[in-house]
Amino acid sequence: MKFRKLITTTVLCVCAFTLSQAQENKTFNYSKSEVESSQVLLSDQWKATVNENVISIFNGNIQNNSAKSLSSLKLELLLSPLETTKKTGILTGYFLTEAQFKNIRKNTTFAGVNVKNGLDITLPPSGEYLPILILTDKKGKVHDFKILEESKIVSKDGVFTLASNQEVETHASATIPPLKNEATSVEKITLNEDNSIVLGKDWKIDIDFKNFMVNLSGGEISNLKANNIKNTQIDVFLTNEDQSVISGDFSGIKIASANLNKNLEGFSKMTDTQISTNLLQIPPQGTYYILLTLSTIDDEGNWSVRNKRIFADTISL
């Protein structure tokens, strides 16, 4: 594996800005042609969760594909009433919170952006809403926006919930079986993500049950802090939980593990990572989601999961 200094690459940025003011209805006017030609983009894979009236929008990136660094960008979160007529050039909804970016360097991607409101807000009127993320500059120009069509949120009696009729897409099998088997070990995993080390780029995974091997390729591991990291470990889990909504602890079957035994210098990265390791166990028949985790050793000498990579597709055994 090769190491090189981090110059123009992926930066992890978890942002959670809370504004303690009553909800206001905001309207943004934008130029369709300018948005379509914009080189500052919001990725498509944003997800939403609701926990005790906190709406968290996560799993997304901001890409600055332009030839210049940009300052004072703002990512605002609105809730748009479901019955609102969508008009080209107009975005409207109840303002929840915002994340501000002092500087995004040219040819850089901010990964792992997390925007969520605080508890001290006034909820909008009862009804159904769609979250909208709007990226603007210091002049208020809209560079890009995303309407989370699959994340309908209900406001009722002072409580936020995800719409009850939302379904998680799976393969044709009707039910994902519980992860229980006398010969299979199920682990409880605690996520301790702190934005210091990141699984970047497009990881590819090949689970070769016939030859009892797991192969990983094409990814990067970036150290975004000044301190050196002496040891890292990659683990592959199968779980019956939808990976796109995991933002905390989870249970899963570890099918592969690889200790890289490499010293990752501050502000450097591993590129084009290639890992082949033995299959640890074969889970019971069923349909599973795949989760790739990156761990380092914490101050107490224990392995701690610091970052994760979500795979959209499921596998069936």
C-alpha distance (Angstrom), angle and dihedral (degrees) to the residues before:
residue distance angle dihedral
M1 . . .
K2 3.76 . .
F3 3.77 127.8 .
R4 3.79 127.6 -153.7
K5 3.75 136.1 166.9
L6 3.79 117.5 -87.7
I7 3.81 108.5 -108.4
T8 3.81 113.6 144.5
T9 3.77 107.4 2.8
T10 3.79 144.8 104.8
V11 3.79 119.7 -38.4
L12 3.78 121.0 -165.0
C13 3.77 114.1 -136.3
V14 3.80 123.3 173.1
C15 3.78 109.4 -170.4
A16 3.79 126.3 -174.3
F17 3.80 112.9 167.6
T18 3.79 118.9 174.7
L19 3.78 126.0 -160.9
S20 3.81 116.5 -164.5
Q21 3.76 99.0 -151.4
A22 3.76 135.6 109.5
Q23 3.77 117.4 -87.2
E24 3.79 115.8 -89.2
N25 3.76 128.9 -168.5
K26 3.79 109.3 -119.8
T27 3.78 130.3 -169.1
F28 3.79 126.2 -157.7
N29 3.78 124.1 -165.8
Y30 3.78 116.8 -155.5
S31 3.79 140.4 175.2
K32 3.80 112.4 -116.7
S33 3.81 92.2 -152.0
E34 3.82 92.6 49.3
V35 3.81 92.4 49.6
E36 3.80 91.9 47.8
S37 3.81 91.4 50.9
S38 3.80 95.5 40.6
Q39 3.79 117.5 125.3
V40 3.79 92.6 -158.1
L41 3.77 105.7 80.7
L42 3.79 142.1 -178.9
S43 3.80 114.1 -140.2
D44 3.81 121.6 -120.3
Q45 3.79 102.4 -124.8
W46 3.82 100.7 79.1
K47 3.82 115.6 145.1
A48 3.80 132.4 -166.2
T49 3.79 133.0 -145.2
V50 3.80 131.1 178.1
N51 3.79 122.4 -150.1
E52 3.82 122.3 168.3
N53 3.83 92.6 -24.6
V54 3.81 93.0 -47.4
I55 3.79 111.8 123.4
S56 3.78 111.1 -157.6
I57 3.81 120.6 -166.8
F58 3.81 109.7 -167.0
N59 3.81 147.7 143.2
G60 3.80 93.1 69.2
N61 3.79 138.9 116.0
I62 3.80 138.3 -146.8
Q63 3.80 114.0 -141.8
N64 3.78 124.0 -160.5
N65 3.80 102.7 -164.7
S66 3.79 93.7 166.2
A67 3.80 126.5 107.2
K68 3.80 93.7 -114.9
S69 3.79 137.5 59.7
L70 3.79 116.1 -108.2
S71 3.79 127.1 -144.8
S72 3.81 134.9 -162.2
L73 3.79 97.3 21.1
K74 3.78 116.5 165.7
L75 3.82 130.3 -157.1
E76 3.80 111.5 -159.3
L77 3.79 127.8 -168.3
L78 3.80 118.6 -145.3
L79 3.78 132.9 175.6
S80 3.79 109.5 -139.0
P81 3.85 117.7 -159.6
L82 3.78 109.4 -111.1
E83 3.80 91.9 -130.5
T84 3.80 92.7 53.8
T85 3.78 111.2 117.5
K86 3.78 109.3 -117.8
K87 3.80 109.2 -129.2
T88 3.78 123.6 -173.4
G89 3.79 108.9 -111.3
I90 3.83 96.1 21.9
L91 3.81 131.4 87.2
T92 3.78 120.3 -180.0
G93 3.78 136.6 172.2
Y94 3.80 147.5 117.2
F95 3.80 112.2 -61.1
L96 3.84 114.5 -123.4
T97 3.80 108.5 167.0
E98 3.79 144.9 -41.5
A99 3.80 141.8 -136.5
Q100 3.81 118.9 -144.9
F101 3.79 125.8 -152.7
K102 3.81 117.4 -159.7
N103 3.78 93.5 -166.0
I104 3.80 137.5 0.0
R105 3.78 110.6 -172.1
K106 3.78 121.8 -133.6
N107 3.80 117.2 -86.0
T108 3.79 90.6 12.6
T109 3.79 133.5 130.3
F110 3.80 122.0 -149.7
A111 3.81 104.2 -149.3
G112 3.79 130.8 -167.2
V113 3.81 96.3 27.1
N114 3.81 110.6 178.1
V115 3.81 120.1 -170.6
K116 3.80 120.2 -176.6
N117 3.76 139.6 157.9
G118 3.78 126.9 -122.9
L119 3.78 128.3 -118.8
D120 3.81 96.3 -107.4
I121 3.80 96.8 78.6
T122 3.76 134.6 111.5
L123 3.78 110.1 -119.6
P124 3.80 119.2 -128.0
P125 3.83 118.9 -110.5
S126 3.81 118.5 -66.7
G127 3.76 111.5 -77.6
E128 3.78 145.9 88.0
Y129 3.81 121.0 -64.9
L130 3.77 141.5 -178.0
P131 3.83 119.2 -140.7
I132 3.81 114.8 -121.7
L133 3.82 124.4 -165.1
I134 3.81 113.7 -157.3
L135 3.80 123.0 -170.5
T136 3.81 114.6 -156.9
D137 3.79 137.7 167.4
K138 3.81 129.0 -130.8
K139 3.82 90.4 -82.8
G140 3.80 91.6 55.1
K141 3.80 94.4 -109.3
V142 3.82 112.9 152.6
H143 3.81 110.1 -126.8
D144 3.80 97.4 174.7
F145 3.80 142.4 -20.1
K146 3.79 138.9 -166.4
I147 3.79 127.2 -153.3
L148 3.80 109.2 -156.8
E149 3.80 96.4 -139.7
E150 3.81 93.2 174.8
S151 3.81 95.8 50.7
K152 3.79 105.2 70.3
I153 3.81 111.7 176.9
V154 3.80 126.0 -157.0
S155 3.80 123.8 -148.8
K156 3.81 112.0 -162.6
D157 3.80 134.0 151.5
G158 3.79 92.0 -10.5
V159 3.80 94.6 -51.9
F160 3.82 132.3 110.5
T161 3.82 118.7 -146.1
L162 3.77 136.9 163.7
A163 3.81 111.1 -106.8
S164 3.79 109.2 -86.3
N165 3.79 93.4 -134.8
Q166 3.79 94.1 62.0
E167 3.77 112.4 118.3
V168 3.78 130.8 -163.3
E169 3.80 112.0 -126.4
T170 3.79 114.9 -119.3
H171 3.75 136.4 163.1
A172 3.78 122.0 -84.3
S173 3.82 94.9 -76.6
A174 3.78 108.9 106.9
T175 3.80 100.3 -139.5
I176 3.78 135.5 23.5
P177 3.82 105.2 -135.4
P178 3.81 120.6 -128.5
L179 3.79 113.7 -94.7
K180 3.79 96.8 -108.5
N181 3.76 128.7 130.3
E182 3.79 132.5 139.6
A183 3.80 90.6 -129.2
T184 3.80 95.8 43.2
S185 3.79 126.0 82.6
V186 3.82 116.2 -142.6
E187 3.80 115.4 -161.3
K188 3.79 130.7 -158.0
I189 3.81 107.6 -133.9
T190 3.80 124.8 -159.2
L191 3.81 117.0 -157.4
N192 3.81 115.1 -140.8
E193 3.81 100.3 177.1
D194 3.80 111.1 173.4
N195 3.83 102.7 164.0
S196 3.80 94.6 -110.3
I197 3.80 101.9 108.8
V198 3.79 128.2 27.1
L199 3.78 141.4 -167.4
G200 3.80 101.4 -134.5
K201 3.79 139.9 -176.8
D202 3.81 125.7 18.3
W203 3.78 111.1 -37.8
K204 3.78 116.0 -162.1
I205 3.77 122.2 -157.1
D206 3.79 130.2 -162.8
I207 3.81 118.2 -173.4
D208 3.81 107.3 -161.9
F209 3.80 104.1 -167.9
K210 3.81 91.7 171.9
N211 3.80 93.1 61.1
F212 3.81 95.6 28.1
M213 3.81 93.1 -120.1
V214 3.81 136.5 129.1
N215 3.81 117.8 -156.0
L216 3.82 125.2 -165.2
S217 3.79 124.0 -174.3
G218 3.78 147.3 162.0
G219 3.79 99.7 33.1
E220 3.79 136.3 120.6
I221 3.79 133.0 -139.0
S222 3.81 112.7 -153.0
N223 3.79 127.0 -165.9
L224 3.81 104.7 -152.3
K225 3.81 96.0 -178.0
A226 3.79 132.7 76.0
N227 3.81 94.1 -119.8
N228 3.80 120.0 91.1
I229 3.80 117.6 -115.8
K230 3.78 111.7 -142.2
N231 3.77 101.5 -168.7
T232 3.80 137.4 21.4
Q233 3.76 133.5 -179.6
I234 3.80 130.7 -159.3
D235 3.83 118.9 -152.7
V236 3.80 131.4 -176.3
F237 3.80 119.2 -151.4
L238 3.79 134.4 -173.3
T239 3.79 114.4 -151.2
N240 3.78 138.4 168.7
E241 3.80 90.3 -134.5
D242 3.80 121.1 99.3
Q243 3.80 103.3 -104.5
S244 3.81 93.7 -150.4
V245 3.82 92.4 68.8
I246 3.80 100.1 40.9
S247 3.79 107.5 116.9
G248 3.80 98.9 146.5
D249 3.80 141.6 19.7
F250 3.80 119.5 -16.6
S251 3.79 142.1 172.0
G252 3.78 123.0 -121.5
I253 3.81 147.6 152.4
K254 3.80 111.8 -104.5
I255 3.79 107.3 -139.3
A256 3.81 99.3 169.6
S257 3.80 140.5 18.7
A258 3.79 132.6 -179.0
N259 3.81 127.6 -176.8
L260 3.81 106.3 -151.9
N261 3.82 95.6 -160.4
K262 3.79 91.3 -156.1
N263 3.80 132.6 134.1
L264 3.80 107.8 -126.7
E265 3.80 108.0 -159.4
G266 3.79 122.3 -141.3
F267 3.82 114.5 -78.3
S268 3.81 92.7 5.6
K269 3.76 135.6 110.2
M270 3.77 145.8 -153.1
T271 3.79 111.1 -120.0
D272 3.80 131.5 -154.5
T273 3.79 91.2 4.1
Q274 3.82 115.6 -157.2
I275 3.82 119.8 -167.4
S276 3.81 129.9 173.6
T277 3.78 119.4 178.1
N278 3.79 140.5 158.7
L279 3.79 121.8 -86.5
L280 3.81 106.7 -108.8
Q281 3.80 99.3 -159.8
I282 3.79 142.2 -13.2
P283 3.82 113.7 -123.6
P284 3.83 125.0 -140.9
Q285 3.79 119.4 -82.8
G286 3.79 114.0 -76.2
T287 3.79 144.4 87.6
Y288 3.80 118.8 -64.4
Y289 3.78 141.9 -178.6
I290 3.81 119.6 -130.8
L291 3.80 124.0 -128.8
L292 3.81 125.7 -175.1
T293 3.81 115.4 -159.6
L294 3.79 133.9 -170.3
S295 3.80 118.6 -150.2
T296 3.79 136.7 -174.9
I297 3.79 132.6 -175.1
D298 3.81 113.5 -90.7
D299 3.81 128.5 -146.8
E300 3.81 91.1 -84.4
G301 3.78 93.0 54.9
N302 3.80 95.8 -106.0
W303 3.80 128.7 125.5
S304 3.80 110.5 -104.0
V305 3.83 126.1 -169.4
R306 3.82 106.8 -122.2
N307 3.80 103.3 169.9
K308 3.81 140.0 9.0
R309 3.78 138.4 -157.3
I310 3.79 120.6 -146.7
F311 3.81 122.4 -143.4
A312 3.81 113.2 -156.2
D313 3.81 97.3 -155.8
T314 3.79 124.6 75.8
I315 3.78 128.2 -142.2
S316 3.82 126.7 -139.5
L317 3.81 124.6 -149.5
